[in-house]
Amino acid sequence: LQHAGIEGFLENRKEVYAQADDEAAMWREFVERWWEAHGNQPVTVKELYNLCEEKELMTWVRGDHTERSQQCRLGRALKSARDRVIAGYRLRTAYAKNATGNRVNGYQLCEMPEHQESQDQVEIEPDGLDLAVPF
């Protein structure tokens, strides 16, 4: 790229890597607290938002606007992380029950027993299409 006259390529790579490490740590803590609170039970975005509020998790993702805005931002982040393995758990879509008992779209963690992770490394990797996901 430099030969083509495009200057500055990868000059900010240290900052990008540092931000990626921070983001991976944020996801790891969130998923671990989620597992402690709900195990593999399907939960709604609102329930996960309440967990985030209680434990001060995912603040960077949720932002600082209204509660509804924060829930929407958390929901978008969860959707983008769907089917990824984070801290030894696969994040999947699943139907959950809301406060009135109606079935709504939600999320679930599935433990990955074969996942071997070191204390220094968090895996966030996409996996192939899983047709067993309900939606």
Secondary structure, DSSP 8 states (H G I E B T S, - for coil): -TTTT-TTTTTTHHHHHHHHHHHHHHHHHHHHHHHHHHTT--B-HHHHHHHHHHHT-SHHHH-SS-HHHHHHHHHHHHHHHTT-EETTEEEEEEEEE-TTS-EEEEEEEEE-TT----TT----B-----TTS--
